[in-house]
Amino acid sequence: MYKDFESIAHTADIKVRVYGETLSQLFRHAVSAMFQVIKPRSDECTYSNDRIVCTILPITHHIEITAIDKEALLVDFLSEALCLSDIYNEAYLDATIEHITETSVKAVLHGIKIQGFEVVEIKAVTYHELAIKQSNGIWQTDIVFDI
């Protein structure tokens, strides 16, 4: 079994390596990774093994994104989740991917109300070092978040 994501050392920003058995799962793991690494604070959840664990994710947002390629699609998808997080003081720890191609995604974000983040707030999702690839049946990408 592979990891869903891991943190990668970076000099000035936050970097994660995300994995998935499908492109859909890669997107799900990417949104979870984005919020897990900055440690959202919520009275309704606990931490276990350095990750926030919630019994339910009661908040949902439906989103539809189109882009020129899968890399731009991932950046736009995560940027939309980040924007909604800022607007509503929420963190999204999972997503249901209803439909995905290399240029469009229709999804439901699942999240919780938060009081803030333990680590830092992400300013932007970047294209720096971003390349989605598939190797040995596993999708993988590195994502750098500007903080």
N, C-alpha and C positions, 0 to 999 in steps of 0.2 A: 504494500500500500504506500502511496506517495503522500506527501504533505499537501494541504490546500494552499498554504503560502508560508514564506519565511522572510524575516527581516534580513536585509543585506546592509553591511556597513556603508555609510556615505558621509562625506566630509561636512556637508552643510545642510542637506535636506534629509528626507526619509525615503528609503528605497525598499521595495518588497519584490520578491520573486513569487509569482502566482502560477499555480498549476491547475489543470482540469482535464478530465477524460474527454470532454467535448468543449466546443467553443462556448456553448451555453454555460457549462459548469465553470469555465475559466472566468466568465463575467460575474457569476455568482460569487466565486471565491475572491475576485478582485474587489467587489464592493464591501464584502466582509473584511478583507484585509485592510482596506483604507481606513475603516473605523476602528478595527481591533488594535492597530498599531498606535493610535492616539488615545486609547483608553477612555471611552465615554463614561461619565459619572451618571448613574441612575439609581434611585432608591429601590427600584423594582427588580434589580439584577444583582448578581454576585460575581466575584472573580474566582476562577479556578484555572490553575496552570497558566497564569498570566493572560487569561482571556476572559472577557465578559461573557457571562452565561445568563440567559433570560428564559424563564419558563414559557413565556409567550411574547410574541412580537405583534402588539395590537394595532400599530399604525401602518397604513398602507398608502402608497402613492403609485398610480399608474403612469408610466412614461413611455413615450415612443420617440426614438432617435433614428435619424438617417445621417449617413456620412459617406465620404468618398472611398474609404477602405476600412478594414477591420481595426487598424490602429487608431484612426480618427474616431471610429465608432466607440471604442473602449474609452478613449479620453473624454468624448462627449457624454457617454453614459455615466462615467464616474463624476464628471463635472456637474451634471444635472443632480446627482445624488448629493454632492457637496453643497450645491446651491440650496436645495430643499432643506438640508440639514441646518444651514445658516438661517434660513427664513423661519423655520418652525422649531428650532432647538431640539432636533431629533438626531438619532444615529440609526443607520440601516445596517443590519447584521446579516441579512439574507435577501434574496430576490427570487421571484418566480419568473423565469424567462418563458414567455408565452410563444414567442416566435423570434428567430434570429437567422440572419444571413450575414455575409461579410460586409454589408452596407446598411443594414437596418436591424433594430431590435425593438421589440415590444415587451415590456416587463412590468412587474409589480414589485416595488421595494417594500420590505418589511422591516419595521423599526420600533423604536421606543423613544419616549420623551427623555431628555437629558438635562442635567444642570451645567454641563460643560465637559471639558476634557482634561485628563490628568497630565498628559504629556505636552501637547501643543495643538494649536489649530492649523489645519492645512489651508494654505492660501490658494493653491492651484494644483491641478493635475498637469504634468508636463509631458512633452513628447521626447524628452531627453532619454536616450538609450532605449526607446520603446520599439520593440519588434516582436510581434506575436508569431511564434513558430510552433510547428508540430514535429515531435521526434519520438519514435518508438510508440506511437499511438497516444502520446500525452501532449496536450497543448501547454505552452509555457510563455511567460513574458515577464520582463522586469519593468516596474513602474516607479518613477521618481515623483515624489510629491514636494512641491515648493512650500516651505514653512516660514 
